[in-house]
Amino acid sequence: MRAATTTTDRLRTENQTRSTMTDDLTTDDGCTLCDLPVEGSGVIDDGNAFCCVGCRDVYDVLGDVEAVDAADVRARAVDSPDEHERPPGYETTFLEVDGMYCASCEAFIESVATASEGVSAASSSYVTDTVRIDHDPETISRDDLKERISGLGYSAYDRDDAFSRRRADDWEMARLAVGVLMGMMVMMQYLVIIYPTYFGAWFYDERTMEFFEATLASELATPFYLMIAALTTIILVFTGRPILQGAYVGIKTRSPNMDLLVAIAAVGPWLYSTISIVVGGPHIFYDVTVAVVVVVTLGGYYESTLKAEATERLSDLTTVQVDAARRLEGDGHEEVPVGDLEPDDRVSVRAGERIPIDGDVIDGEAAVDEAVVTGESLPVTKMTGDPVVGGSMVEDGAVTVRVGEDATSTLDRITELVWDLQSTSHGIQKLADKLATIFVPLVLALALVVTVAHFALGTGFAASLLVGLTVVIVSCPCALGLATPMAVAAGIRDALERSIVVFDDSVFERVREADTIVFDKTGTLTTGEMSVVESRVDDRLLEQAALLESRSAHPIGRAIADERPTDTIADGGAVEAVDPSTDDNVDVVDDRVDSFESHRNGVSGTVDGDEVVVGHPDLFRDRGWDVPDALESEIDERRETGRVPVAVGRNGMAEGVVVVGDVLRGGWDETLSAISKTDTEVVVLTGDDERATDQIRAHPAVERVFAGVPPEGKAETIDRLSGRGVTVMVGDGTNDAPALATADLGIALGGGTAMAADAADVALVDDDLASVETVFDLARATDRRVKGNIGWAFCYNAVAIPLAVTGLFNPLLAALAMAASSILVVSNSSRPLLKD
């Protein structure tokens, strides 16, 4: 293979010799930082055992963070309700739940789940729509859990069940469609028949008005009223179900929320109007119920539609989950689900395929890219006896893997860790819900006092009740229900215009500043792709090496192959332009490369009549070629930078070196410098070797660099940093997902993996690091817009409530005022949040 083989082997040797071996230390407790197994790691410091050097370095720097020391971490792992030990025989089920909107929903679902027989613990998060339940499968099955939660008015389904997710979206659309269509039918009756009776000659002539008034006051109007009542009831119960459900949860958990406030404004007029029909009263106000339910539902749907549109922009996400494996049976093989694999099964993996499960290589040799799981940027050569991790990609060659004792995949363990973290990421109580906690009791008390006062002063019971109802309606306007969703929708809209996708809208209220921003290296600060960063050979030899490597599938070979020029020398010395992506270029390679042979540590062949070798210096020596001492020293020097130096030679002599490595993204320097000027600490966290971070470590804006840290160690590092202040994680790979889920704000790159995006709160579609600052600008602007909208709603209350208390307002005027305030909020939200 390549020089990468030697680099990786040297890293292993150095890691083993840096510290004392663990033979004399009890390692049953696992790594002091991340709790991974430490057997054989050889990394010990002050009596603490670590799974790798990276975890040791993190612990050395952050181990003394106040309130998050090692003892706290261990205690949390054992005693915390979120990370407790499951009772024997119990299993953990993760469900996605549609319909969780606030912190009250979290508490409600957890309380109902834990009250079920056979459930030991439950944790939920409306931020990630995730519920984790530890249960006895013999007592209560996964399907029983889904039915139990769905029976509460939510929709619970498996996290990978795309059909159920789509069905939940369809129900949301159906509720809105029913509300709008039936709402139009109701409002048409009001516009044509009922409203004219309030405004006299503005609508019809005197005779027509007398006819309408007489008819509406007679028994002939009862079927007409019942039709409106039936349509309104459908709208309230079907379209307004999420509102009523949220109100019920708020009452059940004794935590009044915005849904309860809106439900009062919707149910109050419906209840009054229904009673009025029964007793023969003169007024019905179903129009208020329809307006409240439909307008608030429209606002929420607009927000969710923008979020869905934004998510669709992430079309380049890479899914790394492996569902099937090629199991060897006798002289043949069969395709089986990964879940059917058992210890000691043999699995065949070819070039371009992902290794489905953890195990050991028993046959073959391959270059394996483990970056998506470990963060290591360089491919690693795997031979017989070497361990491999599930989820990694075979880039070149083929191997037979014996399934490990646990028959599990590192990728699956990371997935479960991410889901576990997401289920414990409890959302904050939104500003509107906080206000509702105080506002709801005050409104109900005021309405009751006003009703009693008017009745005591001699006003009739029906009239007094009407005044109290008017107070409730004007105190719970649509504007309050629209204030947050419309402002959040504006934030999502403006973010999308800047190629930023917001998954968690609570970001706009909970994160407006950062104390620490942590960047992953591979694929985040760098492009994550191998390319030639330096060439010390003449142009003709580089062209010959590129043509030879065009026959190779190795990632380092592909990087060198990309260096072949678009202008090639044809017969007779004439220069011809050739597009490397076309079949014409393939013909050129076939014409100029007379022979090709792949070796463990390079390639060789004949190009344009010259014998060319590209690879490790050992390949040259094995063939009896000369490798000058100066070139050998230069190769060793380049290797110390964490990159891959590849020797290139022809006709018996190594003539130069081509250096291959991961390249830093354009603008990374400016981005880090700009962030550091805001007094925000910049930290780099990577699973890569520390020698590959020298250039980043030397940057003046970077406070610390933690290298060689595994995914579990990354999550614990972020957790410790969060103990010192608001921490943001920026990453792209599956190995970053636990850290993204742990951070106060997780930002994923749009060109990364699906798991990273799933764990993050925000994604940058165009992978522009400068957009990290824009996220905070949008969060601050959206928060100001939310408060501005709520301010307008309360200004309306300040004018309308006194008028309603004195009886100068009736429900119709209240409804018109509500419409005006709602238009004001919508107009305010439609303005751009940021100036270009």
C-alpha positions in Angstrom: 0.0 0.0 0.0 1.2 3.6 0.6 3.3 5.5 3.1 0.1 5.8 5.1 0.8 2.2 6.3 4.1 3.2 8.0 2.6 6.4 9.4 -0.3 4.5 11.1 2.1 1.8 12.4 4.4 4.5 13.9 1.4 6.2 15.6 0.4 2.9 17.2 3.9 2.3 18.4 4.3 5.8 19.8 0.9 5.7 21.6 2.0 2.4 23.2 5.4 3.7 24.3 4.3 7.1 25.6 2.9 5.7 28.9 3.3 2.7 31.1 1.4 -0.4 30.0 -1.9 -1.2 31.9 -0.9 -4.6 33.1 -0.7 -3.5 36.8 -3.9 -1.3 36.7 -7.5 -2.4 37.1 -9.3 -1.3 34.0 -12.8 -2.6 34.7 -14.1 1.0 35.0 -13.0 2.0 31.5 -11.5 5.2 30.2 -11.4 7.9 32.9 -12.9 10.4 30.4 -15.3 8.6 28.1 -15.7 5.2 29.7 -14.5 3.2 26.7 -12.5 0.0 27.3 -8.8 0.7 28.0 -7.4 -2.8 27.9 -4.2 -2.8 25.8 -4.2 1.0 25.2 -1.2 1.6 27.4 -2.2 5.2 28.3 -1.9 5.9 32.0 -1.4 9.3 33.7 -1.3 9.8 37.5 -3.1 6.5 38.1 -5.9 7.2 35.6 -6.3 4.9 32.6 -7.4 6.2 29.2 -8.5 4.6 26.0 -6.2 6.9 23.9 -3.8 9.8 24.1 -6.6 12.2 23.0 -8.7 11.4 26.0 -5.7 11.8 28.3 -4.9 15.2 26.8 -8.5 16.4 27.3 -8.6 15.2 30.9 -5.3 17.0 31.6 -6.8 20.3 30.5 -10.4 19.9 31.5 -10.3 17.4 34.3 -10.4 20.1 36.9 -13.4 21.9 35.5 -15.6 22.9 38.5 -18.7 20.7 39.0 -17.8 18.3 36.2 -14.9 16.3 37.6 -14.3 12.6 37.0 -16.2 11.6 40.1 -19.3 13.5 38.9 -19.1 11.9 35.5 -19.0 8.4 37.0 -21.8 9.2 39.4 -23.9 10.5 36.6 -23.3 7.4 34.5 -24.5 5.3 37.4 -27.2 7.3 39.2 -28.6 9.8 36.7 -32.1 9.1 35.5 -30.9 9.8 32.0 -27.9 7.5 32.1 -28.8 4.9 34.6 -28.2 1.2 34.4 -31.1 -0.8 33.0 -32.5 -3.6 35.2 -31.5 -7.1 34.0 -33.6 -8.2 31.1 -34.8 -4.7 30.2 -34.0 -3.1 26.8 -33.9 0.5 25.6 -36.3 1.7 22.9 -35.9 5.0 21.0 -39.0 6.5 19.4 -39.7 9.6 17.4 -42.8 11.4 18.6 -44.7 13.9 16.5 -46.7 16.5 18.4 -44.3 17.5 21.2 -44.2 21.3 21.2 -43.0 22.4 24.7 -41.4 21.4 27.9 -44.8 20.5 29.3 -45.1 17.8 26.7 -41.8 16.3 27.7 -42.9 16.1 31.4 -46.3 14.7 30.4 -44.9 11.9 28.2 -42.2 10.9 30.7 -44.8 10.8 33.6 -47.2 8.6 31.6 -44.4 6.3 30.4 -42.9 5.7 33.8 -46.3 5.0 35.2 -46.7 2.1 32.9 -46.0 -1.4 34.2 -42.6 -2.7 33.0 -41.0 0.7 32.4 -38.1 1.7 34.6 -37.2 5.1 33.1 -38.2 7.5 30.3 -36.6 10.6 28.9 -38.0 12.8 26.2 -37.0 16.0 24.2 -39.3 18.1 22.2 -36.2 19.7 20.6 -35.3 16.5 18.9 -38.8 14.8 18.9 -37.1 11.8 20.7 -38.2 9.6 23.5 -36.0 7.0 25.2 -37.8 4.3 27.3 -36.2 1.5 29.3 -38.6 -1.3 29.5 -39.2 -5.0 30.0 -40.1 -6.4 26.6 -41.9 -9.3 28.2 -44.3 -7.0 30.1 -44.6 -4.1 27.5 -43.4 -4.4 23.9 -42.2 -1.7 21.6 -45.5 -1.7 19.8 -47.3 -1.4 23.1 -45.2 1.7 23.9 -46.0 3.3 20.6 -49.7 2.7 21.1 -49.6 4.0 24.6 -47.9 7.3 23.6 -50.0 7.6 20.4 -53.1 7.2 22.6 -52.2 10.4 24.4 -52.7 12.3 21.2 -49.2 12.1 19.8 -47.8 10.1 16.9 -45.0 7.7 18.1 -43.0 5.6 15.6 -39.6 4.2 15.1 -36.9 6.7 14.3 -36.1 5.1 10.9 -39.8 4.8 9.9 -40.1 7.2 7.0 -43.6 6.1 6.2 -45.0 7.1 9.6 -43.1 10.4 9.5 -44.7 11.1 6.1 -48.1 10.1 7.4 -47.7 12.5 10.3 -46.9 15.3 7.9 -50.0 14.4 5.8 -52.2 14.6 8.9 -50.9 18.1 9.6 -51.8 19.1 6.0 -55.2 17.5 6.3 -56.0 19.3 9.5 -55.1 22.6 7.9 -57.1 21.9 4.7 -60.2 21.0 6.7 -59.8 24.1 8.8 -59.4 26.4 5.8 -62.2 24.9 3.7 -64.8 24.6 6.5 -63.7 27.9 7.9 -64.4 29.6 4.5 -67.9 28.0 4.7 -68.5 29.4 8.1 -67.1 32.8 7.5 -69.2 33.1 4.2 -72.4 32.7 6.3 -71.2 35.5 8.6 -70.2 37.8 5.8 -73.4 37.4 3.8 -76.1 37.0 6.6 -74.9 37.6 10.2 -72.5 40.6 10.0 -75.0 42.8 8.0 -77.3 42.6 11.0 -74.6 44.5 13.1 -74.0 47.2 10.5 -77.4 48.0 9.2 -77.7 49.7 5.8 -74.0 49.4 5.0 -74.8 46.0 3.4 -78.4 45.8 2.3 -81.5 47.9 2.0 -84.0 48.3 4.9 -86.4 45.6 3.8 -83.7 43.0 3.3 -82.3 43.8 6.7 -85.6 43.4 8.4 -86.0 40.0 6.8 -82.6 38.8 8.0 -83.2 40.1 11.5 -86.6 38.5 11.8 -85.5 35.2 10.3 -82.4 34.9 12.6 -84.5 35.7 15.6 -87.1 32.9 14.8 -87.0 29.2 15.1 -86.4 29.0 11.4 -82.8 29.9 12.0 -82.1 26.9 14.3 -81.0 24.6 11.4 -78.8 27.4 10.1 -77.1 27.9 13.5 -76.7 24.1 13.9 -75.0 23.8 10.6 -72.5 26.6 11.6 -72.1 24.9 15.0 -71.3 21.5 13.4 -68.7 23.0 11.0 -67.1 25.0 13.8 -67.0 22.0 16.1 -65.2 20.0 13.4 -62.7 22.8 13.0 -62.1 23.1 16.7 -61.8 19.3 17.4 -59.9 18.2 14.2 -57.9 21.3 13.1 -57.4 22.5 16.6 -56.5 19.1 18.0 -52.8 20.1 18.6 -53.9 23.3 20.4 -56.3 21.4 22.6 -53.8 18.7 23.2 -51.2 21.2 24.3 -53.7 22.9 26.5 -54.6 19.6 28.1 -51.0 18.8 28.8 -50.5 22.3 30.3 -53.4 21.7 32.7 -52.3 18.1 33.5 -48.8 19.2 34.4 -50.0 22.4 36.1 -47.8 24.4 33.6 -50.0 26.9 31.7 -48.6 27.4 28.2 -49.4 29.3 25.0 -51.6 26.5 23.8 -53.8 26.9 26.9 -54.1 30.6 26.2 -55.2 30.1 22.6 -57.5 27.2 23.6 -59.3 29.5 26.0 -59.8 32.1 23.3 -61.2 29.4 20.9 -63.3 27.3 23.3 -64.9 30.2 25.1 -66.8 31.6 22.1 -67.7 28.1 21.0 -69.1 27.2 24.4 -71.0 30.5 24.7 -72.5 30.2 21.2 -73.5 26.5 21.7 -75.3 27.4 24.9 -76.9 30.4 23.2 -78.4 28.1 20.5 -79.8 25.8 23.2 -81.4 28.5 25.2 -82.4 30.6 22.2 -79.9 33.5 22.8 -79.6 36.3 20.2 -75.9 36.0 19.4 -73.4 33.3 18.2 -69.7 33.9 17.9 -68.4 30.8 16.2 -66.5 33.1 13.8 -64.1 33.9 16.7 -63.4 30.2 17.3 -62.8 29.6 13.6 -60.5 32.7 13.3 -58.4 31.7 16.3 -57.9 28.1 15.4 -57.3 28.6 11.6 -55.0 31.6 12.0 -52.8 30.0 14.7 -52.7 26.7 12.8 -51.7 28.6 9.6 -48.9 30.3 11.4 -47.5 27.0 12.8 -47.9 25.3 9.4 -46.0 28.1 7.7 -43.2 27.6 10.1 -43.0 23.8 9.7 -43.2 24.2 5.9 -40.2 26.5 5.9 -38.3 23.9 8.1 -39.2 21.1 5.7 -38.1 23.2 2.7 -34.9 24.0 4.4 -34.2 20.3 5.2 -34.7 19.4 1.6 -31.8 21.6 0.7 -29.5 19.0 2.3 -29.5 16.7 -0.7 -25.8 15.8 -0.4 -25.9 14.2 3.0 -24.1 10.8 3.2 -25.9 7.9 4.8 -23.4 5.6 6.3 -25.7 3.0 8.0 -25.1 -0.5 6.7 -28.2 -2.7 6.5 -27.0 -5.9 4.8 -23.8 -8.0 4.8 -22.3 -10.6 2.4 -21.9 -13.7 4.7 -19.7 -16.5 3.5 -21.2 -19.9 3.6 -19.1 -22.9 2.4 -18.0 -22.1 -1.2 -20.5 -19.3 -1.7 -22.1 -16.4 0.0 -25.5 -15.0 0.9 -26.9 -11.5 1.5 -28.2 -11.3 5.1 -29.4 -8.4 7.3 -26.7 -7.1 9.6 -28.9 -8.0 12.6 -28.7 -11.7 11.7 -24.9 -11.8 11.9 -23.5 -13.8 14.8 -20.0 -14.0 16.4 -17.4 -15.8 14.3 -19.5 -15.4 11.1 -17.3 -14.5 8.1 -18.2 -11.5 6.0 -16.7 -10.5 2.6 -16.2 -6.8 2.0 -15.0 -5.4 -1.4 -13.7 -2.1 -2.6 -16.3 0.7 -2.4 -18.3 -1.1 0.3 -18.7 -0.3 4.0 -17.7 -2.8 6.6 -21.0 -3.8 8.2 -19.8 -4.8 11.7 -16.9 -4.7 14.1 -14.4 -7.7 13.7 -11.0 -8.8 12.7 -9.5 -9.3 9.2 -8.8 -13.0 8.6 -8.0 -12.8 4.9 -7.0 -10.2 2.3 -5.6 -6.7 2.5 -7.3 -3.3 2.0 -7.0 0.4 2.4 -9.8 1.4 4.9 -11.1 4.9 5.4 -12.2 5.2 9.0 -12.7 9.0 8.9 -16.5 8.8 9.1 -16.3 6.9 12.4 -13.0 7.8 14.0 -12.1 11.2 12.3 -8.7 9.8 11.1 -8.1 11.6 7.8 -5.6 9.1 6.3 -6.6 5.7 5.0 -5.3 2.8 7.1 -4.0 -0.5 5.7 -5.8 -3.5 7.2 -4.2 -7.0 6.9 -4.8 -10.4 8.5 -5.2 -10.0 12.3 -6.1 -6.3 12.2 -9.3 -5.1 13.8 -11.9 -3.2 11.7 -14.8 -1.0 12.7 -18.3 -1.1 11.4 -19.2 1.8 9.1 -15.7 2.3 7.7 -15.2 2.2 4.0 -12.9 -0.2 2.0 -11.2 2.1 -0.5 -8.9 -0.4 -2.2 -8.6 -4.1 -2.1 -10.9 -6.7 -0.4 -11.0 -8.4 3.0 -12.8 -11.2 4.8 -13.9 -10.1 8.3 -14.6 -12.4 11.2 -17.5 -10.9 13.3 -16.5 -9.9 16.8 -17.7 -11.5 20.0 -20.5 -8.9 20.6 -21.6 -8.9 16.9 -22.0 -5.1 17.1 -21.0 -2.1 15.0 -19.1 0.9 16.2 -21.3 2.9 14.0 -24.4 1.5 15.6 -23.0 2.3 19.1 -22.4 5.9 18.0 -26.0 6.0 16.6 -27.4 4.8 19.9 -25.2 7.3 21.8 -26.6 10.1 19.7 -30.2 9.0 20.2 -29.5 8.7 23.9 -28.1 12.3 24.0 -31.0 13.6 21.9 -33.6 12.1 24.2 -32.1 13.9 27.2 -31.7 17.3 25.5 -34.7 18.9 27.3 -36.0 22.0 25.6 -36.3 25.3 27.3 -39.6 26.9 28.3 -40.2 29.4 25.5 -40.8 33.1 26.3 -44.5 32.9 25.2 -45.1 29.9 27.5 -43.4 31.7 30.4 -45.7 34.6 29.9 -48.7 32.3 29.7 -47.8 30.8 33.1 -48.7 34.2 34.6 -51.1 35.5 32.1 -53.6 32.6 32.0 -54.6 32.7 35.7 -54.8 36.5 35.5 -57.1 36.4 32.5 -59.5 33.9 33.9 -59.6 35.7 37.3 -60.3 39.0 35.5 -63.0 37.5 33.4 -64.7 36.0 36.4 -64.5 39.2 38.4 -65.9 41.3 35.5 -68.7 38.8 35.0 -69.7 38.8 38.7 -69.3 42.6 38.9 -71.6 43.3 35.9 -74.2 40.8 37.2 -74.1 42.4 40.7 -74.6 45.8 39.2 -77.9 44.7 37.6 -76.8 43.5 34.2 -78.6 40.4 33.0 -76.8 37.1 33.3 -76.4 36.6 29.6 -75.1 40.1 29.1 -72.7 39.7 32.0 -71.5 36.4 30.6 -71.0 38.1 27.2 -68.8 40.8 28.8 -66.7 38.2 30.6 -66.4 36.2 27.3 -65.3 39.4 25.5 -62.6 39.9 28.2 -61.3 36.4 27.6 -61.3 36.9 23.8 -59.4 40.2 23.8 -57.0 38.9 26.5 -56.0 35.9 24.4 -55.5 37.3 20.9 -54.3 35.4 17.9 -51.3 37.8 17.9 -49.9 36.1 21.0 -50.3 32.7 19.3 -48.6 34.0 16.2 -45.8 36.0 17.9 -43.3 33.2 18.2 -44.1 31.0 15.2 -44.1 33.9 12.8 -40.8 35.4 14.1 -39.2 31.9 14.1 -40.5 31.4 10.5 -38.8 34.7 9.6 -35.6 33.4 11.2 -35.8 30.1 9.2 -36.6 32.0 6.0 -33.7 34.4 6.3 -31.4 31.6 7.3 -32.4 29.6 4.2 -31.7 32.6 2.0 -28.1 32.4 3.4 -27.9 28.6 2.8 -28.3 27.9 6.5 -30.8 25.2 7.6 -32.3 25.4 11.1 -33.6 22.1 12.5 -34.3 23.2 16.0 -36.2 26.5 16.2 -35.6 26.8 19.9 -32.1 27.8 19.0 -33.3 31.3 18.4 -34.3 31.7 22.0 -31.7 29.6 23.9 -28.4 30.5 22.1 -27.5 34.0 21.3 -23.9 34.2 22.4 -21.1 31.6 22.7 -18.3 31.3 25.2 -16.5 28.5 23.3 -16.7 27.4 19.7 -15.3 23.9 19.0 -14.3 22.9 15.5 -13.7 19.4 14.2 -10.7 19.3 11.8 -11.2 16.6 9.2 -14.0 17.6 6.8 -14.8 20.8 8.8 -11.7 23.0 8.9 -10.4 20.8 6.1 -12.1 19.6 2.9 -11.9 16.0 4.0 -10.5 14.9 0.7 -7.0 13.7 -0.2 -5.2 15.9 -2.6 -1.6 16.8 -3.6 -0.4 19.6 -1.4 3.3 19.7 -2.6 5.2 18.3 -5.5 9.0 18.0 -5.7 9.2 16.4 -9.2 9.5 17.7 -12.7 6.3 18.2 -14.7 6.9 15.2 -17.0 7.5 12.8 -14.2 4.4 14.1 -12.3 2.3 13.5 -15.4 3.7 10.0 -15.8 3.0 9.2 -12.1 -0.6 10.6 -12.5 -1.2 8.5 -15.6 0.0 5.4 -13.7 -2.1 6.1 -10.7 -5.2 6.5 -12.9 -5.3 2.7 -12.9 -5.3 2.7 -9.0 -8.4 2.8 -6.8 -6.4 3.8 -3.7 -7.4 7.3 -2.3 -3.8 8.5 -2.3 -3.5 7.2 -5.9 -6.6 9.0 -6.9 -5.2 12.3 -5.5 -2.1 11.9 -7.6 -4.1 10.9 -10.6 -6.1 14.2 -10.4 -2.8 16.0 -11.0 -2.6 14.8 -14.6 -2.7 17.8 -16.9 -5.5 18.6 -19.3 -3.0 19.2 -22.1 -1.1 16.0 -23.1 1.8 15.5 -25.4 0.6 13.5 -28.5 2.7 11.8 -31.1 4.8 14.2 -33.0 5.1 16.6 -30.0 1.9 18.5 -30.7 -0.1 19.5 -27.6 -3.7 18.4 -27.4 -6.4 19.4 -24.9 -8.1 16.5 -23.1 -10.9 16.7 -20.6 -10.0 14.3 -17.7 -13.6 13.4 -17.2 -14.2 12.1 -20.7 -13.6 8.7 -22.4 -11.0 10.5 -24.5 -8.8 10.7 -21.5 -9.2 7.0 -20.8 -8.0 6.3 -24.3 -5.0 8.5 -23.7 -4.1 6.6 -20.5 -4.5 3.3 -22.3 -2.2 4.4 -25.1 0.5 5.8 -22.8 0.5 3.2 -20.0 2.0 0.0 -21.4 1.9 -2.0 -18.1 0.6 -1.6 -14.6 1.1 -3.5 -11.3 -0.3 -2.7 -7.9 1.8 -3.5 -4.8 1.2 -3.4 -1.0 3.0 -0.1 -0.7 2.7 1.5 -4.2 2.3 1.0 -7.9 4.7 0.4 -10.8 4.4 0.2 -14.6 5.6 1.5 -17.9 4.6 4.9 -19.1 5.7 6.4 -22.5 8.4 3.7 -22.5 9.8 4.6 -19.1 9.6 2.3 -16.1 7.9 4.3 -13.3 7.4 3.5 -9.6 5.2 5.5 -7.2 5.0 4.6 -3.5 7.0 4.0 -0.3 10.8 4.1 -0.4 10.7 0.4 0.6 9.1 -0.5 -2.8 12.1 1.2 -4.5 14.7 -0.7 -2.4 12.8 -4.0 -3.0 13.2 -3.5 -6.7 16.9 -2.6 -6.3 16.4 1.1 -7.2 18.4 3.9 -5.7 16.9 6.2 -3.1 19.2 9.2 -2.4 19.8 10.0 1.3 18.6 13.6 0.8 15.3 12.3 -0.6 14.9 9.9 2.3 15.4 12.7 4.8 13.0 14.9 2.9 10.4 12.1 3.0 10.9 11.7 6.8 10.5 15.4 7.3 7.3 15.6 5.4 5.9 12.6 7.3 6.4 14.4 10.6 3.8 16.9 9.5 1.1 14.2 9.5 0.8 14.1 5.7 1.7 11.3 3.3 5.0 11.7 1.3 5.1 9.4 -1.8 8.3 8.8 -3.6 8.3 9.0 -7.4 11.0 7.7 -9.7 11.8 6.2 -13.1 14.3 3.9 -14.7 16.0 2.8 -11.6 16.2 6.0 -9.6 13.8 7.7 -7.0 13.8 11.3 -8.3 11.4 13.2 -6.1 8.5 13.2 -3.7 4.8 14.1 -3.9 3.1 15.0 -0.7 -0.6 14.1 -0.3 -2.9 15.2 2.5 -6.1 16.9 3.6 -6.3 20.5 2.6 -7.7 23.3 4.8 -10.8 25.0 3.5 -10.7 28.4 2.0 -11.4 31.2 4.5 -10.7 29.1 7.6 -8.0 31.5 8.7 -10.3 34.5 8.4 -13.2 32.7 10.1 -11.2 31.7 13.2 -9.7 35.2 13.5 -13.1 36.9 13.3 -14.5 34.6 16.0 -11.6 35.1 18.3 -12.0 38.9 18.1 -15.5 38.5 19.8 -13.7 37.1 22.9 -15.0 33.6 22.1 -12.6 30.8 22.8 -11.7 28.7 19.7 -10.9 25.0 20.3 -10.2 22.3 17.7 -11.2 18.7 18.5 -10.2 15.9 16.2 -9.8 12.2 16.0 -6.8 12.7 13.8 -3.1 12.4 14.8 -1.8 15.5 16.6 1.0 15.9 14.0 -1.7 16.6 11.4 -2.8 19.6 13.4 0.5 21.5 13.5 -0.7 24.2 11.1 -4.0 24.7 13.0 -2.3 24.6 16.4 0.1 27.5 15.3 -2.8 29.8 14.4 -3.0 32.6 17.0 -6.8 32.4 17.2 -6.8 28.8 18.4 -6.6 28.4 22.2 -6.4 24.6 22.4 -6.2 21.6 20.1 -7.3 18.1 21.3 -6.1 15.4 18.9 -6.7 11.6 18.7 -10.1 11.9 20.6 -12.7 9.1 19.9 -16.4 10.0 19.4 -17.3 9.2 23.0 -14.4 11.3 24.2 -15.6 14.2 22.0 -19.0 14.2 23.6 -17.5 14.2 27.1 -15.1 17.0 26.1 -18.0 19.1 25.0 -19.9 18.3 28.2 -17.0 19.5 30.2 -16.6 22.7 28.2 -20.3 23.4 28.6 -19.7 23.4 32.4 -17.7 26.6 31.8 -20.2 28.4 29.5 -22.2 28.1 26.3 -20.4 25.8 24.0 -20.9 25.4 20.2 -19.7 22.4 18.2 -19.1 22.6 14.5 -18.6 19.2 12.7 -19.5 17.1 9.7 -18.9 13.4 10.3 -20.7 10.6 12.1 -17.9 10.6 14.7 -18.8 14.2 15.5 -22.5 13.4 16.0 -22.3 12.6 19.8 -20.5 15.9 20.3 -23.0 17.8 18.1 -25.9 16.4 20.2 -24.2 17.3 23.5 -23.3 20.9 22.6 -25.5 23.8 23.5 -25.6 24.5 19.8 -24.5 21.9 17.2 -23.7 23.1 13.7 -23.2 20.5 10.9 -21.8 21.1 7.5 -24.3 20.3 4.7 -21.8 18.1 2.8 -21.3 15.8 5.9 -23.2 12.7 7.0 -26.9 12.3 7.7 -26.2 11.3 11.3 -24.2 14.5 11.9 -27.1 16.6 10.5 -29.6 14.6 12.6 -27.6 15.4 15.7 -27.1 19.1 15.0 -29.4 22.1 15.5 -28.2 23.9 12.4 -26.6 22.9 9.1 -24.5 25.0 6.7 -25.6 23.9 3.2 -22.7 25.5 1.3 -20.0 24.4 3.9 -19.1 28.1 4.4 -17.4 28.4 7.8 -18.1 32.2 7.8 -21.8 31.3 8.2 -21.1 30.3 11.8 -21.2 34.0 12.8 -24.3 34.5 10.8 -26.1 31.9 12.9 -25.6 34.0 16.0 -26.7 37.2 14.2 -29.9 35.5 13.1 -30.5 34.1 16.6 -30.2 37.5 18.2 -32.4 39.2 15.5 -35.1 36.5 15.8 -35.2 36.8 19.5 -35.7 40.6 19.2 -38.5 40.0 16.7 -40.2 37.5 19.0 -40.1 40.1 21.8 -41.3 42.8 19.4 -44.3 40.7 18.3 -45.3 39.9 21.9 -44.9 43.6 22.7 -47.3 44.5 19.9 -49.8 41.9 21.2 -49.7 43.3 24.7 -50.1 46.9 23.4 -53.3 45.6 21.8 -54.3 44.1 25.2 -53.6 47.4 27.0 -56.2 49.1 24.8 -58.7 46.3 24.3 -59.0 44.9 27.8 -60.2 48.2 29.5 -62.8 48.6 26.7 -64.0 45.0 27.2 -64.2 45.4 31.0 -66.5 48.4 30.7 -68.7 46.6 28.2 -67.9 48.9 25.3 -66.5 45.9 23.3 -68.6 43.0 22.0 -67.2 39.8 20.7 -67.6 41.0 17.1 -65.5 44.1 17.7 -63.0 42.0 19.6 -62.7 39.7 16.7 -62.1 42.6 14.3 -59.4 44.0 16.7 -57.8 40.5 16.9 -57.6 40.4 13.1 -55.9 43.8 13.1 -53.4 42.8 15.7 -52.7 39.6 13.9 -52.1 41.5 10.6 -49.7 43.7 12.5 -47.7 40.8 13.8 -47.6 39.1 10.4 -46.4 42.3 8.8 -43.8 42.9 11.4 -42.5 39.3 10.9 -42.3 39.6 7.1 -39.5 42.2 7.4 -36.0 40.9 6.8 -34.2 40.2 10.1 -30.7 41.1 8.8 -29.5 43.8 6.4 -27.5 42.4 3.5 
